[in-house]
Amino acid sequence: MSGFSALPTPCGPYLDRGLLPADFYAFEELLSDGEREKVDSVREFLRMQVAPIVDDYWARAEFPFQLVEGFGGLGLLDWADPDSPESKPSNLFAGFLAMELGHADASMATFFGVHSGLAMGTILSCGSEEQKRRWLPAMSRLEKIGAFALTEPHGGSDVAGGLQTTARRDGDAWILDGAKRWIGNATFADLVVVWARDVETHHVLGFVVEKDTPGFTATKIENKMALRIVQNADIVLDGCRVPEANRLQNANSFKDTAEILRRTRSGVAWQAVGVMFGAYEIALQYAKEREQFGRPIGGFQLVQDLLVKMVGNATASCGMVTRLAQLQDTGVYRDEQSALAKAYCTVRMRETVGWARELLAGNGIVLDYKVGRFVADAEALYSYEGTREIQTLIVGRAVTGGLSAFVR
């Protein structure tokens, strides 16, 4: 790779010590000493175990299952075990964790976010005490992996009012029929949270469908151009019989579903910040080492302009999600605040990875230089957990005092 020294194994845009180069305003110093130590351990794991292999798995669209045990060994979710003495970490720490994962690889960040935020988060919020004790201990250790099935083949943004998957009570069980699409982790998940509409009450209910339940099939979606490591699936529910004991006892309407999404949406914004950090740091190193006209291209004005725009986007976005996390740590979870962060940060992410690709020129489109993976994966983060347009309407409704522009 002429003009660019390959990142040594273990590879990845990481510093051995201290703050990441993209953390221009040192936001990480807002964490407690204990939280920073945990972030450092995660960073080391990602640097040593994840970064050296993700390009290969991304190219083959396969999942590196050997990493799951390592993630579990970090103890990041121990607090979710009902018998754990640990308290739930701050939202600021959770945000930096999501950022660190996105900084290494958006696919692994998505895997972890689906498992911990969507699947475990639903059980934590909507499960009974018995259900939490039944499922969360193994999930907290990543011995059982979760998925979250809401999106449907013919519905996306209209899912709140147009959920077609049905649930019919039959004695001490429920019969689920319908289809889901784009369900991350679903090809290998042990537990899938499925949202369905009760045919009698029309209320949206949540169910935990366990692996190998008759009538449940998950088929991998092939030929993706983004998040290729994530094993997204098409799910078919054909007379899938789920015991009443697996109905989430505190999930009784779409408002309960929306509460989960409100909390995880900010996590996607943090992932977008991580993607910006990663792309910027790769571009920065490249600019220092790539020579043209007898000197590093980092010494040219137009290249410095790209770098400054990238670090500006990353800094502004990190400031937004940091303040959002601080508000959430006080108990504030307003839809419009999470929506604005998700919309703004993913737009800035798209710009930033594009500028990184521009700086690397032709080298920006091959996996050897990593930026191409960030560019492709950014497209998925831009769309999932609610599109920019939907987030805009949520914020617009708030700033106009409740004037809704949603189509009914």
C-alpha positions as CSV (number, residue, x, y, z in Angstrom):
1,M,0.0,0.0,0.0
2,S,2.2,2.8,-1.3
3,G,2.3,6.0,0.7
4,F,0.3,4.6,3.7
5,S,1.9,2.4,6.3
6,A,-0.6,-0.3,7.2
7,L,-1.9,-0.1,10.8
8,P,0.2,-2.7,12.7
9,T,-1.5,-5.7,14.2
10,P,-3.4,-5.2,16.4
11,C,-4.8,-2.6,13.9
12,G,-7.4,0.1,14.1
13,P,-7.4,3.9,14.6
14,Y,-6.6,3.8,18.3
15,L,-4.2,5.5,20.7
16,D,-2.2,3.3,23.1
17,R,-3.0,5.8,25.9
18,G,-5.2,8.7,26.6
19,L,-8.0,10.2,24.6
20,L,-8.9,9.4,21.1
21,P,-7.6,12.0,18.5
22,A,-11.1,12.8,17.5
23,D,-12.1,13.7,21.0
24,F,-11.0,17.3,20.4
25,Y,-12.7,18.8,23.4
26,A,-11.9,15.8,25.8
27,F,-15.5,14.8,26.4
28,E,-14.3,11.5,27.8
29,E,-12.9,13.3,30.8
30,L,-16.5,13.8,32.0
31,L,-16.6,10.1,32.9
32,S,-15.7,9.0,36.4
33,D,-12.4,7.3,36.9
34,G,-14.1,3.9,37.2
35,E,-16.1,4.5,34.0
36,R,-12.9,5.6,32.1
37,E,-11.2,2.4,33.3
38,K,-14.1,0.4,31.8
39,V,-13.9,2.3,28.6
40,D,-10.2,1.6,28.4
41,S,-10.8,-2.1,28.8
42,V,-13.4,-2.1,26.0
43,R,-11.0,-0.1,23.8
44,E,-8.3,-2.6,24.4
45,F,-10.6,-5.5,23.6
46,L,-11.7,-3.8,20.4
47,R,-8.2,-2.9,19.5
48,M,-6.8,-6.4,20.1
49,Q,-9.6,-8.7,19.2
50,V,-12.1,-6.9,16.9
51,A,-10.2,-4.5,14.7
52,P,-7.8,-7.0,13.2
53,I,-10.6,-9.3,11.9
54,V,-13.7,-7.2,11.1
55,D,-12.7,-6.3,7.5
56,D,-12.4,-10.0,6.6
57,Y,-15.8,-10.8,8.2
58,W,-17.4,-7.7,6.6
59,A,-16.1,-8.8,3.2
60,R,-17.6,-12.3,3.7
61,A,-20.8,-11.1,5.3
62,E,-20.2,-13.5,8.2
63,F,-20.5,-13.0,12.0
64,P,-17.4,-13.6,14.2
65,F,-19.0,-15.7,16.8
66,Q,-15.7,-16.2,18.6
67,L,-15.9,-12.6,19.8
68,V,-19.2,-13.1,21.8
69,E,-17.5,-14.8,24.7
70,G,-15.0,-12.0,24.9
71,F,-17.7,-9.4,24.9
72,G,-19.4,-11.3,27.8
73,G,-16.1,-11.4,29.7
74,L,-16.0,-7.6,29.8
75,G,-18.8,-7.6,32.3
76,L,-20.6,-4.7,30.6
77,L,-24.1,-6.0,31.2
78,D,-23.6,-7.7,34.6
79,W,-25.7,-5.0,36.2
80,A,-28.8,-6.3,34.3
81,D,-28.8,-9.6,36.3
82,P,-31.5,-9.1,38.9
83,D,-29.2,-10.6,41.5
84,S,-26.2,-8.5,40.6
85,P,-24.9,-6.0,43.3
86,E,-23.9,-3.6,40.5
87,S,-26.1,-0.6,39.8
88,K,-27.1,0.4,36.3
89,P,-24.3,2.5,34.7
90,S,-24.9,6.1,33.8
91,N,-26.3,7.0,30.4
92,L,-23.1,8.9,29.7
93,F,-21.1,5.7,30.2
94,A,-23.5,3.8,28.0
95,G,-23.1,6.4,25.3
96,F,-19.4,6.3,25.4
97,L,-19.6,2.5,25.2
98,A,-21.8,2.8,22.0
99,M,-19.4,5.4,20.6
100,E,-16.4,3.1,21.3
101,L,-18.1,0.2,19.5
102,G,-19.0,2.4,16.5
103,H,-15.4,3.7,16.4
104,A,-14.2,0.1,15.9
105,D,-17.0,-1.3,13.7
106,A,-20.6,-0.2,13.2
107,S,-21.7,-3.9,12.7
108,M,-20.4,-5.0,16.1
109,A,-22.0,-1.8,17.6
110,T,-25.3,-2.8,16.1
111,F,-25.0,-6.4,17.3
112,F,-24.4,-5.3,20.8
113,G,-27.0,-2.5,20.7
114,V,-29.7,-4.9,19.4
115,H,-28.9,-7.4,22.2
116,S,-28.5,-5.1,25.1
117,G,-30.6,-2.1,24.2
118,L,-33.5,-3.5,22.2
119,A,-33.9,-7.1,23.4
120,M,-32.7,-6.8,27.0
121,G,-34.1,-3.3,27.3
122,T,-37.5,-4.6,26.4
123,I,-37.4,-7.3,29.0
124,L,-36.1,-4.9,31.6
125,S,-38.9,-2.4,30.9
126,C,-41.8,-4.7,30.0
127,G,-41.1,-8.1,31.7
128,S,-42.4,-9.3,35.0
129,E,-40.0,-10.0,37.8
130,E,-40.2,-13.7,37.1
131,Q,-39.4,-13.1,33.4
132,K,-36.4,-10.9,34.2
133,R,-35.0,-13.6,36.4
134,R,-35.7,-16.2,33.8
135,W,-33.9,-14.5,30.9
136,L,-31.7,-11.7,32.0
137,P,-28.9,-13.5,33.9
138,A,-27.8,-15.5,30.8
139,M,-28.3,-12.5,28.5
140,S,-26.2,-10.3,30.7
141,R,-23.3,-12.7,30.3
142,L,-24.1,-13.0,26.5
143,E,-24.6,-16.7,27.0
144,K,-28.0,-16.2,25.3
145,I,-28.4,-13.6,22.6
146,G,-31.4,-11.5,21.9
147,A,-33.1,-9.9,18.9
148,F,-36.0,-7.4,18.5
149,A,-38.6,-7.9,15.8
150,L,-40.8,-4.9,15.1
151,T,-40.2,-3.8,11.4
152,E,-42.3,-5.7,8.8
153,P,-41.8,-6.3,5.1
154,H,-44.6,-3.9,4.0
155,G,-44.3,-1.4,6.8
156,G,-41.6,0.9,8.3
157,S,-42.4,4.3,9.6
158,D,-46.1,3.5,9.8
159,V,-45.6,0.5,12.0
160,A,-47.3,2.2,15.0
161,G,-50.7,2.1,13.2
162,G,-50.1,-0.5,10.7
163,L,-48.7,-3.5,12.5
164,Q,-49.8,-6.6,10.5
165,T,-48.4,-9.4,12.7
166,T,-51.2,-10.8,14.8
167,A,-51.5,-12.5,18.1
168,R,-54.6,-14.7,18.9
169,R,-55.2,-16.1,22.4
170,D,-55.7,-19.9,22.5
171,G,-56.1,-21.2,26.0
172,D,-52.8,-20.8,27.9
173,A,-50.9,-19.8,24.7
174,W,-50.9,-17.3,21.9
175,I,-50.8,-18.0,18.2
176,L,-48.5,-15.5,16.3
177,D,-48.9,-15.1,12.5
178,G,-47.1,-12.6,10.3
179,A,-43.7,-11.6,9.0
180,K,-40.8,-9.3,10.2
181,R,-37.9,-7.9,8.2
182,W,-34.4,-6.5,8.9
183,I,-34.2,-8.2,12.3
184,G,-30.6,-8.1,13.5
185,N,-29.1,-11.1,15.2
186,A,-32.3,-13.1,14.3
187,T,-30.6,-15.9,12.5
188,F,-28.8,-17.1,15.6
189,A,-30.6,-15.4,18.5
190,D,-31.8,-17.5,21.4
191,L,-34.6,-15.1,22.3
192,V,-36.5,-12.8,19.9
193,V,-38.8,-10.1,21.2
194,V,-41.8,-10.1,18.7
195,W,-44.4,-7.3,18.6
196,A,-47.8,-8.3,17.4
197,R,-51.4,-6.9,17.5
198,D,-54.0,-8.7,19.5
199,V,-56.8,-9.6,17.1
200,E,-59.5,-9.0,19.8
201,T,-58.3,-5.8,21.5
202,H,-56.0,-4.5,18.7
203,H,-53.5,-3.6,21.4
204,V,-49.8,-4.1,20.5
205,L,-48.3,-6.8,22.7
206,G,-44.8,-8.1,23.2
207,F,-43.7,-11.8,23.2
208,V,-40.4,-13.6,23.7
209,V,-40.1,-16.3,21.1
210,E,-37.4,-18.8,22.0
211,K,-35.1,-20.4,19.5
212,D,-36.5,-23.5,17.6
213,T,-40.1,-22.7,18.5
214,P,-42.3,-24.4,15.8
215,G,-43.8,-22.0,13.3
216,F,-40.8,-19.6,13.6
217,T,-38.3,-19.3,10.8
218,A,-35.5,-16.7,10.3
219,T,-33.8,-16.5,6.9
220,K,-30.7,-14.4,6.4
221,I,-31.0,-11.3,4.2
222,E,-28.3,-11.6,1.5
223,N,-26.5,-9.1,-0.7
224,K,-26.4,-6.2,1.8
225,M,-24.1,-3.3,1.1
226,A,-24.0,-2.1,4.7
227,L,-23.5,-3.6,8.1
228,R,-22.6,-6.8,6.3
229,I,-21.4,-8.5,9.6
230,V,-24.9,-8.1,11.1
231,Q,-27.0,-11.1,10.4
232,N,-30.3,-9.4,9.5
233,A,-33.2,-11.8,8.8
234,D,-36.6,-12.1,7.3
235,I,-38.8,-13.8,9.9
236,V,-42.0,-15.7,9.2
237,L,-44.4,-16.6,12.0
238,D,-46.8,-19.3,10.8
239,G,-49.1,-20.5,13.6
240,C,-46.2,-19.9,16.0
241,R,-47.4,-21.0,19.4
242,V,-46.0,-19.0,22.4
243,P,-47.0,-19.7,26.0
244,E,-48.7,-17.0,28.0
245,A,-45.7,-17.1,30.3
246,N,-43.7,-15.7,27.4
247,R,-46.0,-12.7,26.9
248,L,-44.2,-9.7,28.3
249,Q,-46.6,-8.8,31.2
250,N,-46.0,-5.0,31.0
251,A,-46.2,-4.5,27.3
252,N,-49.7,-3.5,26.6
253,S,-49.7,-0.9,23.8
254,F,-47.4,0.7,21.2
255,K,-46.5,3.3,23.8
256,D,-44.5,0.6,25.6
257,T,-42.7,-0.2,22.3
258,A,-42.1,3.5,21.7
259,E,-40.5,3.9,25.1
260,I,-37.9,1.3,24.2
261,L,-37.2,3.1,20.9
262,R,-36.9,6.4,22.6
263,R,-34.1,5.1,24.8
264,T,-32.2,3.2,22.1
265,R,-32.5,6.0,19.5
266,S,-29.9,8.1,21.4
267,G,-27.6,5.1,21.3
268,V,-27.6,5.2,17.5
269,A,-26.6,8.8,17.7
270,W,-23.7,7.8,19.8
271,Q,-22.8,5.1,17.3
272,A,-22.8,7.7,14.6
273,V,-20.3,9.8,16.6
274,G,-18.1,6.7,16.9
275,V,-18.2,6.2,13.1
276,M,-17.2,9.8,12.7
277,F,-14.3,9.4,15.1
278,G,-13.1,6.3,13.4
279,A,-13.3,7.7,9.8
280,Y,-11.6,10.9,10.9
281,E,-8.7,9.2,12.6
282,I,-8.0,7.0,9.6
283,A,-8.1,10.0,7.4
284,L,-5.8,12.0,9.8
285,Q,-3.2,9.2,9.8
286,Y,-3.4,8.9,6.1
287,A,-2.9,12.6,5.6
288,K,0.2,12.5,7.7
289,E,1.8,9.6,5.9
290,R,0.6,9.9,2.3
291,E,3.0,12.0,0.2
292,Q,2.4,13.9,-3.0
293,F,4.7,16.5,-4.6
294,G,7.4,15.5,-2.1
295,R,5.6,16.1,1.2
296,P,2.7,14.7,3.3
297,I,-0.7,15.7,1.9
298,G,-1.7,16.8,5.4
299,G,0.4,20.0,4.7
300,F,-2.0,21.1,1.9
301,Q,-4.7,23.6,2.6
302,L,-7.6,21.7,1.0
303,V,-6.7,18.5,2.9
304,Q,-6.6,20.4,6.2
305,D,-10.0,21.9,5.3
306,L,-11.4,18.4,5.0
307,L,-9.9,17.4,8.3
308,V,-11.2,20.4,10.2
309,K,-14.7,19.9,8.8
310,M,-14.6,16.3,9.9
311,V,-13.4,17.0,13.5
312,G,-15.9,19.8,13.7
313,N,-18.8,17.5,12.8
314,A,-17.6,14.9,15.3
315,T,-17.1,17.5,18.1
316,A,-20.4,19.1,17.6
317,S,-22.2,15.8,17.5
318,C,-20.3,14.5,20.6
319,G,-21.3,17.6,22.4
320,M,-25.0,17.1,21.6
321,V,-25.1,13.4,22.7
322,T,-23.1,14.1,25.8
323,R,-25.6,16.8,26.9
324,L,-28.4,14.4,26.0
325,A,-26.9,11.7,28.2
326,Q,-26.6,14.1,31.1
327,L,-30.3,15.0,30.7
328,Q,-31.2,11.3,30.6
329,D,-29.2,10.7,33.8
330,T,-31.6,13.2,35.5
331,G,-34.6,11.2,34.2
332,V,-35.4,13.3,31.1
333,Y,-36.3,11.1,28.1
334,R,-38.1,13.4,25.7
335,D,-38.9,12.0,22.3
336,E,-37.8,15.2,20.5
337,Q,-34.4,15.3,22.2
338,S,-33.5,11.8,21.2
339,A,-35.0,12.4,17.7
340,L,-32.9,15.5,17.1
341,A,-29.7,13.8,18.2
342,K,-30.4,10.8,15.9
343,A,-31.2,13.0,12.9
344,Y,-28.4,15.5,13.4
345,C,-25.6,13.1,14.2
346,T,-26.4,10.7,11.4
347,V,-26.5,13.5,8.8
348,R,-23.2,14.8,10.1
349,M,-21.8,11.3,10.0
350,R,-22.8,10.9,6.3
351,E,-20.9,14.1,5.5
352,T,-17.9,13.1,7.6
353,V,-17.3,9.6,6.2
354,G,-17.8,11.1,2.7
355,W,-15.0,13.7,3.4
356,A,-12.8,10.9,4.7
357,R,-13.4,8.9,1.5
358,E,-12.6,12.1,-0.5
359,L,-9.3,12.6,1.3
360,L,-8.2,9.0,0.6
361,A,-9.3,9.4,-3.0
362,G,-9.3,6.0,-4.8
363,N,-7.9,4.3,-1.7
364,G,-11.0,5.2,0.1
365,I,-13.1,2.6,-1.7
366,V,-11.1,-0.5,-0.8
367,L,-11.2,-2.4,2.5
368,D,-7.4,-2.2,2.9
369,Y,-7.8,1.4,4.0
370,K,-11.0,0.8,6.1
371,V,-12.8,4.0,5.2
372,G,-14.9,2.3,2.6
373,R,-16.5,0.1,5.3
374,F,-17.3,3.2,7.3
375,V,-18.9,4.9,4.3
376,A,-21.1,1.9,3.5
377,D,-22.1,1.2,7.1
378,A,-23.0,4.8,7.7
379,E,-25.9,4.4,5.3
380,A,-27.6,1.8,7.5
381,L,-27.2,3.9,10.7
382,Y,-28.7,6.9,8.8
383,S,-31.9,4.9,8.2
384,Y,-32.5,2.5,11.1
385,E,-34.2,3.3,14.4
386,G,-36.3,5.9,12.5
387,T,-35.4,7.8,9.4
388,R,-34.2,11.4,9.4
389,E,-37.6,12.4,8.0
390,I,-39.5,10.8,10.8
391,Q,-37.1,12.2,13.4
392,T,-37.6,15.6,11.8
393,L,-41.4,15.4,12.2
394,I,-41.0,14.4,15.9
395,V,-38.9,17.4,16.5
396,G,-41.1,19.6,14.4
397,R,-44.2,18.7,16.3
398,A,-42.4,19.6,19.5
399,V,-41.0,23.0,18.4
400,T,-44.4,24.1,17.0
401,G,-46.2,23.4,20.2
402,G,-47.8,20.1,19.1
403,L,-48.7,20.8,15.4
404,S,-48.3,17.4,13.9
405,A,-47.3,17.0,10.3
406,F,-47.5,13.2,10.3
407,V,-49.7,11.7,7.6
408,R,-52.7,9.8,9.0
